[in-house]
Amino acid sequence: MRAIGNGFLARLGELFASWLGFFKERLGLAGPDGRELLEGEMSWEELDAEIASYERDYGMSSAEFYEKFVRGEMPDTFDTNAWAIDYSAWLEVKKARHQQGLDK
């Protein structure tokens, strides 16, 4: 398995930040009830279920996966890239939900 270069990781981080910036700006982090992620797209529950599905399929937690992904220890596939993006969004939404008092 080939390790991902630091330039790629930096760019990936910039893309995540850009995407999350759009996400935050567009919705103020969440809909009025904290459930909507993107209008007409995935709810918090659907994102949570998607994350759980990846964890079942790959037999590891998202936290473990993400550490390996960042270190370049996961294959570069559509699924692993989608999981990394979904998990990054999940972390941001979870933080926002906690700040809004929606997750205790």
C-alpha positions as CSV (number, residue, x, y, z in Angstrom):
1,M,0.0,0.0,0.0
2,R,1.4,3.4,-1.0
3,A,1.6,6.1,1.6
4,I,-0.1,9.4,0.8
5,G,2.2,12.4,0.5
6,N,1.9,15.4,2.8
7,G,0.8,17.6,0.0
8,F,-2.2,15.4,-0.7
9,L,-3.1,15.4,3.0
10,A,-2.8,19.2,3.2
11,R,-5.0,19.6,0.1
12,L,-7.5,17.1,1.5
13,G,-7.6,19.1,4.7
14,E,-8.2,22.3,2.7
15,L,-11.0,20.6,0.8
16,F,-12.6,19.4,4.0
17,A,-12.3,22.9,5.5
18,S,-13.8,24.4,2.4
19,W,-16.7,22.0,2.3
20,L,-17.4,22.4,6.0
21,G,-17.2,26.2,5.7
22,F,-19.9,26.0,3.0
23,F,-21.9,23.6,5.1
24,K,-21.7,25.9,8.2
25,E,-22.5,29.1,6.2
26,R,-25.4,27.6,4.3
27,L,-27.2,26.2,7.3
28,G,-25.7,27.7,10.4
29,L,-24.5,24.2,11.2
30,A,-27.9,22.7,11.4
31,G,-31.6,23.3,10.8
32,P,-33.8,24.7,13.5
33,D,-34.1,21.3,15.1
34,G,-30.4,20.4,14.6
35,R,-31.4,17.5,12.4
36,E,-30.8,18.7,8.8
37,L,-27.3,18.6,7.4
38,L,-27.9,19.9,3.9
39,E,-31.3,20.9,2.7
40,G,-33.0,18.0,1.0
41,E,-30.0,15.8,1.7
42,M,-29.0,13.6,4.6
43,S,-30.4,13.9,8.1
44,W,-28.3,13.5,11.2
45,E,-29.8,10.0,11.7
46,E,-29.0,9.0,8.1
47,L,-25.4,10.3,8.4
48,D,-25.0,8.3,11.7
49,A,-26.4,5.2,10.0
50,E,-24.0,5.7,7.1
51,I,-21.0,5.9,9.5
52,A,-22.2,2.8,11.3
53,S,-22.5,0.9,8.0
54,Y,-18.9,1.7,7.1
55,E,-17.8,0.6,10.6
56,R,-19.6,-2.8,10.1
57,D,-18.3,-3.3,6.6
58,Y,-14.7,-2.6,7.5
59,G,-14.7,-4.0,11.1
60,M,-13.3,-0.9,12.8
61,S,-14.4,2.3,14.4
62,S,-14.5,5.5,12.4
63,A,-11.9,7.0,14.7
64,E,-9.5,4.1,14.1
65,F,-10.2,4.3,10.3
66,Y,-9.6,8.0,10.2
67,E,-6.3,7.8,11.9
68,K,-5.2,5.1,9.4
69,F,-6.6,7.1,6.5
70,V,-4.7,10.2,7.4
71,R,-1.5,8.1,7.8
72,G,-2.0,6.7,4.3
73,E,-2.6,3.2,5.7
74,M,-6.0,2.7,4.0
75,P,-6.6,2.0,0.3
76,D,-7.5,4.9,-1.8
77,T,-11.0,3.9,-2.9
78,F,-14.3,5.7,-3.4
79,D,-15.6,4.1,-0.1
80,T,-12.6,5.2,2.0
81,N,-12.7,8.7,0.6
82,A,-16.5,8.9,1.2
83,W,-16.1,7.5,4.7
84,A,-13.4,10.1,5.5
85,I,-15.6,12.9,4.3
86,D,-18.7,11.6,6.1
87,Y,-16.7,11.1,9.3
88,S,-15.3,14.6,9.2
89,A,-18.8,16.0,8.6
90,W,-20.1,13.8,11.4
91,L,-17.5,15.1,13.9
92,E,-18.4,18.7,13.0
93,V,-22.1,18.1,13.3
94,K,-21.7,16.2,16.5
95,K,-19.7,19.2,18.0
96,A,-22.3,21.6,16.8
97,R,-25.2,19.5,18.2
98,H,-23.4,19.3,21.5
99,Q,-22.9,23.1,21.5
100,Q,-26.6,23.6,20.7
101,G,-27.6,21.2,23.5
102,L,-29.0,18.6,21.2
103,D,-26.6,15.9,22.2
104,K,-25.8,15.5,25.9
